[in-house]
């Protein structure tokens, strides 16, 4: 019985990770657009845009790694 609850908990956490990643990617796309525009206009990008892009990219990577770990745990229960 506890195996069932563990699977349910892991699936719920994975879903939350996916939602979090989507949300962070939306935020990151704003700074990404500004960086692309700067590159296309051959201008120096705003340092704040670079910082936000790097911050959000790091958060996405951490969340993806956590989600991969959760998926491995879930797969091992099947």
Secondary structure by P-SEA (a helix, b strand, c coil): caaaaaaaaaaaaaaaaaaaaaaaaaaaaaaaaaaaaaaaacccccaaaaaaaaaaaaaaaaaaaaaaaaaaaaaaac
